Amino acid sequence: MAVLAVQELYESRSTELKTEGKLSHTRAFVVQTSKDDSSLVAATASGIPAIGDGHADGQSRVGSVSAKTKGGEPGVFVVTVKYNNDMEKEKVEEIDPVSQDQTESWGTEERTHYATTDKGGNEILNSAGDRYDEPIEVPQVNPTLTIKRNEPFFDATTAFSYNNSLNDRTFRGGSKGNWRVRITAEQSRQDFTDFWKVSYVFSYNENGWQPNILEAGLYQKYDAARTGATPNIVRSPCTEKGDGSRIGTPVRQPVPLDANGKQIDPDTLPGTAVYTQWDVYYYINFDNLGLG
């Protein structure tokens, strides 16, 4: 395998001008090789411009090199070299998908809830001071923050630990308990790299997600006869009189109770109504997710 001679066919040089400043040039060479050599030997022979080599115009580069036998003569090839200044941009170095920046977007989600108080905090009661038989169900729109990022691996225990939990400290401007999180993950592959597309969806509730329940019931605690210094506390029906005594007609529906389980004087409502927050959601430190 040997290249014996390379000679340019100057009469084959040509240039073409196109719109938008595009250029193309053509050059041809005769290459003589050993008789058993292939056209690849001729196309890559020393003296033949290689892919990417520049042209004298300072703009164009070799985009293609082709070789074919000349007149059927063994070992004699015509090599055609074409230049242009409109070559496809060099392929950008592949970016590690895990190194890409996380993305953030804001949206809303709508849910319904039963309203027990109006916007001023007043208990919702009918004109006789009783609760309505049918609770008032109203829509509520909550802001959502969605953060997406690619991660090298995903541990399902993260989803188990965090899904449907609340922030245990200030997070993204929200106080403790204002944010609730949902986490989803999808396995993916790019350029032979395996990774996970993970989405963190945070729902914001300005009143917090832990439910606040009005203290109310049909029965109240009553201090019966004392045994020594210890009161004997029993349950007694709440009465229509509402004075905390055991005398009177029992109420037919729950009435507000104070923090000690005793009936509240209706004349002092709604200002004296007591609400108890029940922690049904777990608190967890969202900062450990490393979302910034």
Contacts in CASP RR format, 6 or more apart in sequence:
PFRMAT RR
TARGET T0000
AUTHOR 0000-0000-0000
METHOD contacts of the structure
MODEL  1
MAVLAVQELYESRSTELKTEGKLSHTRAFVVQTSKDDSSLVAATASGIPA
IGDGHADGQSRVGSVSAKTKGGEPGVFVVTVKYNNDMEKEKVEEIDPVSQ
DQTESWGTEERTHYATTDKGGNEILNSAGDRYDEPIEVPQVNPTLTIKRN
EPFFDATTAFSYNNSLNDRTFRGGSKGNWRVRITAEQSRQDFTDFWKVSY
VFSYNENGWQPNILEAGLYQKYDAARTGATPNIVRSPCTEKGDGSRIGTP
VRQPVPLDANGKQIDPDTLPGTAVYTQWDVYYYINFDNLGLG
1 33 0 8 1.000
1 34 0 8 1.000
1 36 0 8 1.000
1 37 0 8 1.000
1 41 0 8 1.000
2 33 0 8 1.000
2 34 0 8 1.000
2 37 0 8 1.000
3 31 0 8 1.000
3 32 0 8 1.000
3 33 0 8 1.000
3 37 0 8 1.000
3 41 0 8 1.000
3 42 0 8 1.000
3 45 0 8 1.000
3 46 0 8 1.000
4 32 0 8 1.000
4 33 0 8 1.000
4 34 0 8 1.000
5 30 0 8 1.000
5 31 0 8 1.000
5 32 0 8 1.000
6 29 0 8 1.000
6 30 0 8 1.000
6 31 0 8 1.000
6 32 0 8 1.000
6 45 0 8 1.000
6 46 0 8 1.000
6 47 0 8 1.000
6 48 0 8 1.000
7 29 0 8 1.000
7 30 0 8 1.000
7 31 0 8 1.000
8 27 0 8 1.000
8 28 0 8 1.000
8 29 0 8 1.000
8 30 0 8 1.000
9 28 0 8 1.000
9 29 0 8 1.000
9 30 0 8 1.000
9 78 0 8 1.000
12 26 0 8 1.000
12 27 0 8 1.000
12 28 0 8 1.000
12 80 0 8 1.000
13 25 0 8 1.000
13 26 0 8 1.000
13 27 0 8 1.000
13 28 0 8 1.000
14 25 0 8 1.000
14 26 0 8 1.000
15 23 0 8 1.000
15 24 0 8 1.000
15 25 0 8 1.000
15 26 0 8 1.000
16 23 0 8 1.000
16 24 0 8 1.000
16 25 0 8 1.000
17 23 0 8 1.000
18 24 0 8 1.000
21 85 0 8 1.000
22 84 0 8 1.000
22 85 0 8 1.000
22 86 0 8 1.000
23 57 0 8 1.000
23 59 0 8 1.000
23 60 0 8 1.000
23 83 0 8 1.000
23 84 0 8 1.000
23 85 0 8 1.000
23 86 0 8 1.000
24 60 0 8 1.000
24 82 0 8 1.000
24 83 0 8 1.000
24 84 0 8 1.000
24 85 0 8 1.000
24 86 0 8 1.000
25 55 0 8 1.000
25 57 0 8 1.000
25 60 0 8 1.000
25 82 0 8 1.000
25 83 0 8 1.000
25 84 0 8 1.000
26 80 0 8 1.000
26 81 0 8 1.000
26 82 0 8 1.000
26 83 0 8 1.000
27 49 0 8 1.000
27 80 0 8 1.000
27 81 0 8 1.000
27 83 0 8 1.000
28 78 0 8 1.000
28 79 0 8 1.000
28 80 0 8 1.000
28 81 0 8 1.000
29 47 0 8 1.000
29 48 0 8 1.000
29 78 0 8 1.000
29 79 0 8 1.000
29 81 0 8 1.000
30 70 0 8 1.000
30 76 0 8 1.000
30 77 0 8 1.000
30 78 0 8 1.000
30 79 0 8 1.000
31 42 0 8 1.000
31 45 0 8 1.000
31 48 0 8 1.000
31 67 0 8 1.000
31 76 0 8 1.000
31 77 0 8 1.000
31 78 0 8 1.000
31 79 0 8 1.000
32 75 0 8 1.000
32 76 0 8 1.000
32 77 0 8 1.000
33 41 0 8 1.000
33 42 0 8 1.000
33 45 0 8 1.000
33 75 0 8 1.000
33 76 0 8 1.000
33 77 0 8 1.000
34 75 0 8 1.000
35 74 0 8 1.000
35 75 0 8 1.000
36 74 0 8 1.000
37 75 0 8 1.000
39 67 0 8 1.000
39 68 0 8 1.000
39 69 0 8 1.000
39 77 0 8 1.000
40 67 0 8 1.000
42 48 0 8 1.000
42 67 0 8 1.000
42 75 0 8 1.000
42 77 0 8 1.000
42 79 0 8 1.000
43 65 0 8 1.000
43 66 0 8 1.000
43 67 0 8 1.000
43 77 0 8 1.000
43 79 0 8 1.000
44 50 0 8 1.000
44 65 0 8 1.000
45 79 0 8 1.000
48 65 0 8 1.000
48 79 0 8 1.000
48 81 0 8 1.000
49 62 0 8 1.000
49 65 0 8 1.000
49 81 0 8 1.000
49 83 0 8 1.000
50 62 0 8 1.000
50 65 0 8 1.000
51 62 0 8 1.000
51 63 0 8 1.000
51 64 0 8 1.000
51 65 0 8 1.000
52 61 0 8 1.000
52 62 0 8 1.000
52 63 0 8 1.000
52 87 0 8 1.000
53 61 0 8 1.000
53 62 0 8 1.000
54 60 0 8 1.000
54 61 0 8 1.000
54 62 0 8 1.000
54 83 0 8 1.000
55 61 0 8 1.000
55 62 0 8 1.000
55 83 0 8 1.000
57 85 0 8 1.000
59 85 0 8 1.000
60 83 0 8 1.000
60 84 0 8 1.000
60 85 0 8 1.000
61 83 0 8 1.000
61 84 0 8 1.000
61 85 0 8 1.000
61 87 0 8 1.000
62 81 0 8 1.000
62 82 0 8 1.000
62 83 0 8 1.000
63 82 0 8 1.000
63 83 0 8 1.000
63 84 0 8 1.000
63 87 0 8 1.000
64 81 0 8 1.000
64 82 0 8 1.000
65 79 0 8 1.000
65 80 0 8 1.000
65 81 0 8 1.000
65 82 0 8 1.000
66 79 0 8 1.000
66 80 0 8 1.000
67 77 0 8 1.000
67 78 0 8 1.000
67 79 0 8 1.000
67 80 0 8 1.000
68 77 0 8 1.000
68 78 0 8 1.000
69 75 0 8 1.000
69 76 0 8 1.000
69 77 0 8 1.000
69 78 0 8 1.000
70 76 0 8 1.000
70 77 0 8 1.000
70 78 0 8 1.000
94 191 0 8 1.000
96 193 0 8 1.000
97 150 0 8 1.000
97 188 0 8 1.000
97 190 0 8 1.000
97 191 0 8 1.000
97 193 0 8 1.000
97 195 0 8 1.000
98 150 0 8 1.000
98 151 0 8 1.000
98 152 0 8 1.000
98 193 0 8 1.000
98 195 0 8 1.000
100 149 0 8 1.000
100 150 0 8 1.000
101 149 0 8 1.000
102 147 0 8 1.000
102 148 0 8 1.000
102 149 0 8 1.000
102 291 0 8 1.000
103 147 0 8 1.000
103 148 0 8 1.000
103 149 0 8 1.000
104 145 0 8 1.000
104 146 0 8 1.000
104 147 0 8 1.000
104 148 0 8 1.000
105 145 0 8 1.000
105 146 0 8 1.000
106 143 0 8 1.000
106 144 0 8 1.000
106 145 0 8 1.000
106 146 0 8 1.000
107 143 0 8 1.000
107 144 0 8 1.000
107 145 0 8 1.000
107 146 0 8 1.000
108 141 0 8 1.000
108 142 0 8 1.000
108 143 0 8 1.000
108 144 0 8 1.000
109 141 0 8 1.000
109 142 0 8 1.000
109 144 0 8 1.000
109 203 0 8 1.000
110 139 0 8 1.000
110 140 0 8 1.000
110 141 0 8 1.000
110 142 0 8 1.000
111 139 0 8 1.000
111 140 0 8 1.000
111 142 0 8 1.000
112 137 0 8 1.000
112 138 0 8 1.000
112 139 0 8 1.000
112 140 0 8 1.000
113 137 0 8 1.000
113 138 0 8 1.000
113 140 0 8 1.000
114 135 0 8 1.000
114 136 0 8 1.000
114 137 0 8 1.000
114 138 0 8 1.000
115 124 0 8 1.000
115 135 0 8 1.000
115 136 0 8 1.000
115 137 0 8 1.000
115 138 0 8 1.000
116 123 0 8 1.000
116 124 0 8 1.000
116 135 0 8 1.000
116 214 0 8 1.000
117 123 0 8 1.000
117 124 0 8 1.000
117 270 0 8 1.000
118 124 0 8 1.000
121 270 0 8 1.000
122 270 0 8 1.000
123 214 0 8 1.000
123 256 0 8 1.000
123 269 0 8 1.000
123 270 0 8 1.000
123 273 0 8 1.000
124 131 0 8 1.000
124 132 0 8 1.000
124 136 0 8 1.000
125 131 0 8 1.000
125 132 0 8 1.000
126 132 0 8 1.000
129 266 0 8 1.000
130 253 0 8 1.000
131 253 0 8 1.000
131 254 0 8 1.000
142 203 0 8 1.000
142 204 0 8 1.000
142 205 0 8 1.000
143 203 0 8 1.000
143 204 0 8 1.000
144 201 0 8 1.000
144 202 0 8 1.000
144 203 0 8 1.000
144 204 0 8 1.000
145 172 0 8 1.000
145 201 0 8 1.000
145 202 0 8 1.000
145 204 0 8 1.000
146 199 0 8 1.000
146 200 0 8 1.000
146 201 0 8 1.000
146 202 0 8 1.000
147 199 0 8 1.000
147 200 0 8 1.000
147 202 0 8 1.000
147 291 0 8 1.000
148 197 0 8 1.000
148 198 0 8 1.000
148 199 0 8 1.000
148 200 0 8 1.000
149 198 0 8 1.000
149 291 0 8 1.000
150 188 0 8 1.000
150 195 0 8 1.000
150 196 0 8 1.000
150 197 0 8 1.000
150 198 0 8 1.000
151 185 0 8 1.000
151 195 0 8 1.000
151 196 0 8 1.000
151 198 0 8 1.000
152 195 0 8 1.000
152 196 0 8 1.000
153 195 0 8 1.000
153 196 0 8 1.000
154 185 0 8 1.000
154 187 0 8 1.000
154 196 0 8 1.000
154 198 0 8 1.000
158 183 0 8 1.000
159 183 0 8 1.000
159 184 0 8 1.000
159 185 0 8 1.000
161 284 0 8 1.000
162 181 0 8 1.000
162 183 0 8 1.000
162 284 0 8 1.000
162 286 0 8 1.000
162 289 0 8 1.000
163 181 0 8 1.000
163 182 0 8 1.000
163 183 0 8 1.000
164 180 0 8 1.000
164 181 0 8 1.000
164 182 0 8 1.000
164 281 0 8 1.000
164 282 0 8 1.000
165 180 0 8 1.000
165 181 0 8 1.000
165 281 0 8 1.000
165 282 0 8 1.000
165 283 0 8 1.000
165 284 0 8 1.000
166 176 0 8 1.000
166 177 0 8 1.000
166 178 0 8 1.000
166 179 0 8 1.000
166 180 0 8 1.000
166 181 0 8 1.000
166 208 0 8 1.000
166 209 0 8 1.000
166 210 0 8 1.000
166 281 0 8 1.000
166 282 0 8 1.000
166 283 0 8 1.000
166 284 0 8 1.000
167 174 0 8 1.000
167 176 0 8 1.000
167 177 0 8 1.000
167 178 0 8 1.000
167 179 0 8 1.000
167 181 0 8 1.000
167 283 0 8 1.000
167 284 0 8 1.000
167 285 0 8 1.000
167 286 0 8 1.000
168 176 0 8 1.000
168 177 0 8 1.000
168 283 0 8 1.000
168 284 0 8 1.000
168 285 0 8 1.000
168 286 0 8 1.000
169 176 0 8 1.000
169 285 0 8 1.000
169 287 0 8 1.000
170 176 0 8 1.000
171 178 0 8 1.000
171 179 0 8 1.000
171 202 0 8 1.000
171 286 0 8 1.000
171 287 0 8 1.000
172 179 0 8 1.000
172 202 0 8 1.000
174 204 0 8 1.000
176 283 0 8 1.000
177 208 0 8 1.000
177 209 0 8 1.000
177 210 0 8 1.000
177 281 0 8 1.000
177 283 0 8 1.000
178 204 0 8 1.000
178 205 0 8 1.000
178 206 0 8 1.000
178 208 0 8 1.000
178 209 0 8 1.000
179 202 0 8 1.000
179 203 0 8 1.000
179 204 0 8 1.000
179 286 0 8 1.000
180 202 0 8 1.000
180 203 0 8 1.000
180 205 0 8 1.000
180 209 0 8 1.000
180 281 0 8 1.000
181 200 0 8 1.000
181 201 0 8 1.000
181 202 0 8 1.000
181 203 0 8 1.000
181 286 0 8 1.000
182 200 0 8 1.000
182 201 0 8 1.000
182 203 0 8 1.000
183 198 0 8 1.000
183 199 0 8 1.000
183 200 0 8 1.000
183 201 0 8 1.000
184 198 0 8 1.000
184 199 0 8 1.000
184 201 0 8 1.000
185 196 0 8 1.000
185 197 0 8 1.000
185 198 0 8 1.000
185 199 0 8 1.000
186 196 0 8 1.000
186 197 0 8 1.000
186 198 0 8 1.000
187 194 0 8 1.000
187 195 0 8 1.000
187 196 0 8 1.000
187 197 0 8 1.000
188 194 0 8 1.000
188 195 0 8 1.000
188 196 0 8 1.000
188 197 0 8 1.000
189 195 0 8 1.000
200 289 0 8 1.000
200 291 0 8 1.000
202 286 0 8 1.000
209 281 0 8 1.000
210 277 0 8 1.000
210 278 0 8 1.000
210 279 0 8 1.000
210 280 0 8 1.000
210 281 0 8 1.000
211 277 0 8 1.000
211 278 0 8 1.000
211 280 0 8 1.000
212 275 0 8 1.000
212 276 0 8 1.000
212 277 0 8 1.000
212 278 0 8 1.000
213 275 0 8 1.000
213 276 0 8 1.000
213 277 0 8 1.000
213 278 0 8 1.000
214 256 0 8 1.000
214 273 0 8 1.000
214 274 0 8 1.000
214 275 0 8 1.000
215 256 0 8 1.000
215 257 0 8 1.000
215 258 0 8 1.000
215 259 0 8 1.000
215 261 0 8 1.000
215 273 0 8 1.000
215 274 0 8 1.000
215 275 0 8 1.000
215 276 0 8 1.000
216 254 0 8 1.000
216 255 0 8 1.000
216 256 0 8 1.000
216 257 0 8 1.000
217 238 0 8 1.000
217 254 0 8 1.000
217 255 0 8 1.000
217 257 0 8 1.000
218 237 0 8 1.000
218 238 0 8 1.000
218 250 0 8 1.000
218 251 0 8 1.000
218 253 0 8 1.000
218 254 0 8 1.000
218 255 0 8 1.000
219 235 0 8 1.000
219 236 0 8 1.000
219 237 0 8 1.000
219 238 0 8 1.000
220 235 0 8 1.000
220 236 0 8 1.000
220 237 0 8 1.000
220 238 0 8 1.000
220 244 0 8 1.000
220 257 0 8 1.000
220 261 0 8 1.000
220 262 0 8 1.000
220 263 0 8 1.000
221 233 0 8 1.000
221 234 0 8 1.000
221 235 0 8 1.000
221 236 0 8 1.000
221 260 0 8 1.000
221 261 0 8 1.000
221 262 0 8 1.000
222 233 0 8 1.000
222 234 0 8 1.000
222 235 0 8 1.000
222 236 0 8 1.000
222 246 0 8 1.000
222 262 0 8 1.000
223 231 0 8 1.000
223 232 0 8 1.000
223 233 0 8 1.000
224 231 0 8 1.000
224 232 0 8 1.000
224 233 0 8 1.000
224 234 0 8 1.000
225 232 0 8 1.000
226 232 0 8 1.000
236 246 0 8 1.000
237 246 0 8 1.000
237 250 0 8 1.000
237 251 0 8 1.000
238 244 0 8 1.000
238 250 0 8 1.000
238 251 0 8 1.000
238 255 0 8 1.000
238 257 0 8 1.000
238 263 0 8 1.000
239 245 0 8 1.000
239 246 0 8 1.000
239 247 0 8 1.000
239 248 0 8 1.000
239 249 0 8 1.000
239 250 0 8 1.000
239 251 0 8 1.000
239 263 0 8 1.000
240 248 0 8 1.000
240 249 0 8 1.000
240 250 0 8 1.000
240 251 0 8 1.000
241 247 0 8 1.000
241 248 0 8 1.000
241 249 0 8 1.000
242 255 0 8 1.000
242 263 0 8 1.000
242 265 0 8 1.000
242 266 0 8 1.000
243 265 0 8 1.000
244 262 0 8 1.000
244 263 0 8 1.000
244 265 0 8 1.000
255 263 0 8 1.000
255 264 0 8 1.000
255 266 0 8 1.000
256 263 0 8 1.000
256 264 0 8 1.000
256 266 0 8 1.000
256 269 0 8 1.000
256 272 0 8 1.000
256 273 0 8 1.000
256 274 0 8 1.000
257 263 0 8 1.000
257 264 0 8 1.000
257 274 0 8 1.000
258 264 0 8 1.000
258 272 0 8 1.000
258 274 0 8 1.000
259 274 0 8 1.000
264 272 0 8 1.000
264 273 0 8 1.000
264 274 0 8 1.000
265 272 0 8 1.000
END
